[in-house]
Amino acid sequence: MSASLRSRAHARFVRWALRGKAPEAAPILLEQRRVYVLPTRAGMAFALTLAVIMLGAMNYNLSLGYALAFLLAGLGIVAILHSFRNLVQVSLRPGRCDPVFAGTPATFNLILENARNEQRTSLRLFVGDPDVACTPVEIDVPAQGFAVAALVLPSSRRGWYAFPRTTVETTWPLGWIRAWSYIAPDARCLVYPAPAPKAPPLPWHDESSHGAQRDGRGSDDFSGLRNHQAADPPRHVAWKAVARQEQGPLLTKLFAGSSAQELVFEWEATVALGDIEQRLSMLTRWLLDAEASGMRWGLRLPGTHLAPGHGSAHLAAGLAALALFDHGAS
């Protein structure tokens, strides 16, 4: 059987084994008809050894050989039962998945719940897609308790990253039998555009800046000093304070009032870059720099307008707008 034929056959089996349409609503209960059992390589070797012992006992009419063969066969049957029971009736539901930047691993949390009085030992979870590099996670679920498994997956593109199909398996207790099931949780992670490693200064003198006095004068109150950051305009550097210290760091003046910087980042300001993803990366870098500098900022994209603001919630809204931006739909 060719590799492509095996892949298609496996894909059809997985769709049938999911027993429903993906993605699945939480909680996902691993019922008896969803858990499958097959011998491992060690189990096949055990079965072959058992067959050799049985043939030897039959050939030489050895009573002890029969006893050993039946004893080992009973042990194999018990191993099948325990492997199956170790996985069946486990309940799974997706947990929190924090947004990440493209190129940064995304962490999907799966919550495993065990309603039985026996601990579920050595459950192993991994993504079934061979194109997704994922380190398998092995976890124990306590009796009448829960455990959280964190699957770390690579993220390469901005936008919504759907939780891929995942395999849950166990070979406990003897490693002879593999019991497994497939799940497709209804979960996703928001992937922001990767910030540009290098970006031009913030557009202080562009038409997108509002509420800023060009000469720094006005009726605004001086509110203090802080360490200078790369995104701060040179005119806000406290040169007199720097001059009074020999080797001190650069300091930036903070104001309360209309001279506090307020920027609106325009989509057209990045038109020179040409490529859409590069333009989004540049805007992402500007948003991060403006937020780190403590300024109020806004964002204008085709079809989206984010009013000036500041704070973690405002930054998350701006990054989400960039992550979900669809230039073709604008």
C-alpha positions in Angstrom: 0.0 0.0 0.0 1.5 3.4 -1.0 2.0 6.2 1.5 -0.7 8.4 -0.1 -3.2 5.5 0.0 -2.4 4.8 3.6 -2.8 8.6 4.4 -6.2 8.7 2.8 -7.4 5.6 4.5 -6.2 6.9 7.9 -7.9 10.3 7.2 -11.2 8.5 6.5 -10.8 6.4 9.6 -10.2 9.5 11.7 -13.3 11.2 10.4 -15.3 8.1 11.2 -13.7 7.7 14.6 -14.6 11.2 15.6 -18.2 10.1 15.6 -19.4 13.6 14.6 -18.5 16.8 12.9 -15.4 18.7 13.9 -14.9 20.9 15.9 -16.7 19.3 18.9 -18.5 21.2 21.6 -17.2 20.9 25.1 -17.1 18.8 27.2 -15.9 15.9 25.0 -16.6 12.6 26.7 -14.6 9.5 25.6 -17.3 7.0 25.5 -16.8 3.3 25.0 -17.5 3.4 21.3 -14.9 6.2 20.8 -12.0 4.3 22.4 -10.1 1.8 20.2 -7.6 -0.9 21.3 -4.8 -2.6 19.4 -1.6 -4.3 20.5 1.7 -2.4 20.5 4.9 -3.9 19.0 5.7 -5.2 22.5 2.2 -6.7 22.6 2.7 -8.4 19.2 6.0 -9.9 20.5 4.2 -11.1 23.6 1.5 -12.8 21.5 4.2 -14.5 19.4 6.0 -15.7 22.5 2.8 -17.0 23.9 2.1 -18.9 20.6 5.6 -20.5 20.7 5.1 -21.6 24.3 1.7 -23.1 23.5 3.1 -25.0 20.5 5.9 -26.3 22.6 3.5 -27.5 25.3 1.3 -29.2 22.7 4.3 -30.8 21.0 5.8 -32.2 24.2 2.5 -32.6 26.1 3.8 -30.4 29.0 1.3 -29.6 31.7 3.4 -26.8 33.1 3.7 -25.4 29.6 -0.1 -25.3 29.3 -0.4 -23.7 32.7 2.2 -21.0 31.7 0.5 -20.3 28.4 -2.9 -19.9 30.0 -1.5 -17.8 32.8 0.2 -15.4 30.3 -2.9 -15.3 28.1 -5.0 -14.3 31.1 -2.5 -11.6 31.9 -2.8 -10.3 28.4 -6.6 -10.1 28.6 -6.4 -8.3 31.9 -3.9 -5.8 30.3 -6.5 -5.1 27.5 -9.2 -4.4 30.1 -7.0 -2.1 32.2 -5.7 -0.1 29.2 -9.3 0.4 28.0 -10.6 1.4 31.4 -7.7 3.8 31.9 -8.9 6.0 29.0 -12.7 5.5 28.7 -15.1 8.0 30.3 -12.4 10.7 30.5 -13.9 14.1 29.8 -12.0 16.9 28.0 -12.6 20.5 27.5 -10.4 23.3 26.1 -9.0 25.9 28.5 -7.5 29.3 28.0 -5.2 30.1 25.1 -3.6 33.5 25.2 -2.9 35.4 22.0 0.6 35.2 20.6 2.6 36.9 17.9 3.3 35.0 14.6 6.4 32.9 14.9 5.8 32.4 18.7 4.5 29.0 20.0 0.9 29.0 20.9 -0.1 27.1 24.1 -3.4 25.3 24.0 -4.6 24.1 27.4 -6.8 21.0 27.6 -8.6 20.2 30.9 -9.0 16.5 31.6 -11.6 15.5 34.1 -11.9 12.1 35.8 -15.2 11.3 37.6 -14.1 7.8 38.7 -12.5 6.8 41.9 -9.4 5.4 40.2 -6.5 7.6 38.9 -5.9 7.7 35.2 -2.3 7.0 34.7 0.1 8.0 31.9 -2.3 9.5 29.4 -0.5 10.8 26.4 -1.7 13.7 24.2 -0.2 14.8 20.8 -1.4 16.4 17.6 -2.2 13.9 15.0 -1.2 16.1 12.0 2.4 15.0 11.0 3.0 18.5 9.6 2.6 20.1 13.0 5.7 19.8 15.2 4.3 19.1 18.7 6.0 17.6 21.7 3.7 14.9 23.2 2.4 15.6 26.7 2.1 12.8 29.3 -0.2 13.4 32.2 -1.8 11.7 35.2 -5.4 12.6 36.1 -6.2 12.1 39.8 -9.3 10.2 41.0 -12.4 12.5 41.0 -10.2 15.4 39.9 -8.8 17.1 36.9 -5.5 17.9 35.3 -4.4 20.5 32.7 -2.3 19.4 29.7 -0.5 22.2 27.8 0.1 21.5 24.1 2.6 23.9 22.6 2.2 24.3 18.9 4.1 26.5 16.4 2.3 29.5 14.9 3.4 30.8 11.6 0.5 33.0 10.3 -1.6 35.7 11.8 -5.3 35.3 12.4 -7.3 32.6 14.1 -5.4 29.4 14.8 -7.9 26.5 15.2 -7.0 23.7 17.7 -5.9 20.8 15.5 -7.1 17.3 15.8 -5.5 15.6 18.9 -4.9 12.0 19.8 -5.3 10.8 23.4 -3.7 7.5 24.1 -2.4 5.2 26.9 -0.4 2.0 27.0 -0.7 1.6 30.8 -0.1 -0.7 32.6 2.2 -3.1 30.8 2.8 -1.4 27.4 1.4 -4.3 25.5 -1.9 -2.6 24.5 -2.5 0.8 23.1 -5.9 2.4 23.8 -6.6 5.7 22.0 -9.2 8.1 20.9 -9.4 11.3 18.7 -10.7 14.6 19.7 -11.3 17.9 17.8 -12.0 20.6 20.5 -13.8 23.8 19.5 -11.0 26.1 20.5 -8.8 28.6 18.7 -6.0 31.0 19.4 -5.6 34.5 18.1 -2.2 35.1 16.4 -1.1 38.7 16.0 1.2 39.8 13.2 4.9 39.5 14.0 6.2 42.9 14.9 8.8 44.3 12.5 12.3 43.9 14.0 13.2 47.4 12.8 10.9 50.3 12.2 11.2 54.0 11.4 10.4 56.4 14.2 6.8 57.0 15.1 5.1 59.4 12.7 5.3 62.5 15.1 5.2 65.0 12.3 2.7 63.2 10.2 -0.9 64.3 9.9 -1.8 61.3 12.0 -0.6 63.0 15.2 -3.3 65.0 17.0 -3.4 67.0 20.2 0.3 67.6 20.3 1.9 71.0 20.5 4.7 71.1 18.0 6.9 73.5 20.0 6.1 71.8 23.3 4.6 75.0 24.8 1.1 75.4 26.2 -0.9 75.4 29.4 -0.1 71.7 30.1 1.4 70.6 33.5 4.7 68.9 33.8 4.0 65.6 35.5 7.5 64.1 36.0 10.4 62.3 34.4 11.0 58.7 33.3 13.8 56.8 31.5 14.0 57.6 27.8 12.7 55.0 25.3 13.5 54.8 21.6 10.0 55.8 20.6 10.1 59.1 22.5 10.4 62.3 20.5 13.7 64.1 20.9 11.9 67.3 21.9 10.6 65.6 25.1 14.1 64.7 26.3 14.9 66.5 29.6 18.2 67.9 28.3 18.8 70.1 31.4 18.3 67.2 33.8 20.7 65.1 31.7 23.3 67.9 31.7 23.3 68.0 35.5 24.5 64.4 35.8 27.7 63.1 34.4 26.9 59.6 33.3 23.2 59.3 34.0 20.6 57.9 31.5 18.5 60.0 29.2 15.2 61.1 30.7 11.9 62.0 29.1 9.5 64.7 30.3 5.9 63.6 31.0 3.0 66.0 30.6 -0.6 66.0 31.7 -2.8 67.8 29.2 -3.1 68.4 25.5 0.7 68.2 24.9 0.7 64.6 25.9 1.3 62.7 22.6 -1.7 61.3 20.9 -1.1 59.5 17.6 -3.4 57.9 15.0 -1.6 55.3 12.9 -2.9 55.3 9.3 -2.9 52.3 6.9 -1.7 54.7 4.2 1.4 55.6 6.2 2.9 52.2 5.3 2.1 52.2 1.6 5.8 52.3 0.7 6.3 48.8 2.0 4.0 47.3 -0.6 3.5 43.9 0.9 0.4 43.6 3.2 2.1 41.4 5.8 5.1 43.8 6.1 2.7 46.7 6.5 0.9 44.9 9.3 4.2 44.1 10.9 5.2 47.7 10.8 1.9 48.9 12.4 2.3 46.2 15.0 5.7 47.5 15.9 4.4 51.1 16.1 1.5 50.1 18.3 3.9 48.3 20.7 6.3 51.2 20.8 3.6 53.8 21.4 2.1 51.7 24.2 5.5 51.2 25.8 6.0 55.0 25.7 2.8 55.7 27.5 1.1 57.6 24.7 -2.5 57.6 23.6 -2.8 56.2 20.1 -5.5 55.2 17.6 -5.6 53.1 14.5 -7.2 53.5 11.1 -7.5 50.6 8.7 -9.7 50.1 5.7 -13.1 49.4 7.3 -11.8 49.7 10.9 -11.3 52.8 13.1 -10.0 52.5 16.6 -10.3 55.7 18.6 -7.2 56.9 20.6 -6.7 55.3 23.9 -4.2 53.6 26.1 -3.8 50.4 28.2 -3.6 46.7 27.8 -7.2 46.3 26.6 -6.7 49.0 24.0 -3.5 47.4 22.8 -5.2 44.0 22.6 -8.0 45.6 20.5 -5.5 47.1 18.1 -3.5 44.0 17.7 -6.6 42.0 17.1 -7.7 44.4 14.4 -4.3 43.9 12.7 -4.5 40.1 13.1 -7.9 39.8 11.5 -7.3 42.4 8.8 -8.6 41.2 5.4 -7.4 43.6 2.7 -9.5 41.8 0.1 -12.7 42.4 2.1 -12.0 46.1 2.7 
